Amino acid sequence: MLRTILMLLAVATITVGCTGYDRHYDGDFIPYALRGFDVWISWGDDQELYVGRVEASYRTRRQGLLDCNSSAVAEANRMELDPADWGYVCCTVTASSDCVTKVR
């Protein structure tokens, strides 16, 4: 009986702590409104190129980052860039921002 009461109290505490949460707020809340990643490559002296967007959600974030990497590598290879002279960034696209964070 005591275990049941403690369990109900824990659930109630967690539930109350989640009230007022805005699903469209970009922050450290999980899940946030991740839509995908914008892929950018850079090389030389401050040259940048927008490669495109890969779709992703919070649940498919890891695959989205892999796709971002693949897109960047494919574009760098197409442009015949020296592997030592270029880099890439994956900008996190959410419901309200096109680059809330940069991930590599």
C-alpha positions as CSV (number, residue, x, y, z in Angstrom):
1,M,0.0,0.0,0.0
2,L,2.8,2.4,0.9
3,R,4.6,1.6,-2.3
4,T,1.5,2.4,-4.3
5,I,1.1,5.8,-2.6
6,L,4.7,6.6,-3.2
7,M,4.4,5.6,-6.9
8,L,1.3,7.8,-7.3
9,L,3.0,10.7,-5.6
10,A,6.1,10.4,-7.9
11,V,3.9,10.3,-11.0
12,A,1.9,13.3,-9.8
13,T,5.1,15.3,-9.1
14,I,6.5,14.5,-12.6
15,T,3.1,15.4,-14.2
16,V,2.8,18.7,-12.4
17,G,6.4,19.6,-13.4
18,C,5.5,19.2,-17.0
19,T,2.5,21.6,-17.1
20,G,2.8,24.7,-19.1
21,Y,5.4,23.2,-21.5
22,D,5.2,24.7,-24.9
23,R,5.9,22.2,-27.6
24,H,7.0,24.9,-30.1
25,Y,9.6,26.4,-27.8
26,D,13.2,26.0,-29.0
27,G,15.3,25.1,-26.0
28,D,16.8,22.2,-24.2
29,F,13.4,20.5,-23.8
30,I,12.9,17.1,-25.3
31,P,11.4,16.6,-27.8
32,Y,11.9,20.0,-29.4
33,A,10.4,20.8,-32.8
34,L,13.3,19.5,-34.8
35,R,12.6,19.5,-38.5
36,G,16.0,18.7,-40.0
37,F,19.5,20.0,-40.7
38,D,20.7,22.6,-43.1
39,V,24.0,21.5,-44.6
40,W,26.8,24.0,-45.2
41,I,30.3,23.4,-46.4
42,S,33.2,25.9,-46.1
43,W,36.7,25.9,-47.7
44,G,39.6,28.3,-48.4
45,D,39.4,31.8,-47.0
46,D,35.8,32.2,-45.8
47,Q,34.0,30.6,-48.7
48,E,30.7,28.9,-47.9
49,L,28.1,27.0,-49.8
50,Y,24.6,26.0,-48.7
51,V,24.3,22.4,-49.8
52,G,20.6,21.7,-48.8
53,R,18.4,20.4,-46.1
54,V,18.1,16.9,-44.8
55,E,14.8,16.0,-43.0
56,A,14.9,14.7,-39.5
57,S,12.9,14.6,-36.3
58,Y,14.1,14.3,-32.7
59,R,13.7,10.5,-33.0
60,T,15.7,10.4,-36.3
61,R,18.3,12.9,-35.2
62,R,21.2,10.5,-35.4
63,Q,20.3,9.4,-39.0
64,G,19.8,13.1,-39.9
65,L,23.3,13.9,-38.8
66,L,24.7,11.0,-40.8
67,D,22.7,12.2,-43.9
68,C,24.1,15.7,-43.3
69,N,27.6,14.4,-43.3
70,S,27.0,12.3,-46.4
71,S,25.5,15.3,-48.3
72,A,28.5,17.5,-47.3
73,V,31.0,14.8,-48.4
74,A,29.2,14.2,-51.7
75,E,29.2,18.0,-52.5
76,A,32.9,18.4,-51.6
77,N,33.8,15.4,-53.8
78,R,31.7,16.8,-56.6
79,M,33.5,20.1,-56.3
80,E,36.8,18.3,-56.1
81,L,37.8,20.0,-52.9
82,D,41.0,19.0,-51.1
83,P,39.9,16.9,-48.1
84,A,42.3,18.9,-45.9
85,D,40.9,22.2,-47.0
86,W,37.2,22.0,-46.3
87,G,34.7,21.4,-43.4
88,Y,31.0,21.3,-42.9
89,V,28.3,22.3,-40.4
90,C,24.8,21.0,-39.8
91,C,22.5,23.7,-38.6
92,T,19.6,22.5,-36.5
93,V,16.3,23.6,-38.1
94,T,13.3,23.8,-35.8
95,A,9.8,25.2,-36.0
96,S,11.0,28.7,-35.3
97,S,14.7,28.8,-36.3
98,D,16.8,27.8,-39.3
99,C,20.0,27.5,-37.2
100,V,19.3,27.2,-33.5
101,T,22.5,25.2,-33.0
102,K,25.4,24.2,-35.2
103,V,26.5,20.5,-35.1
104,R,29.3,18.8,-36.8
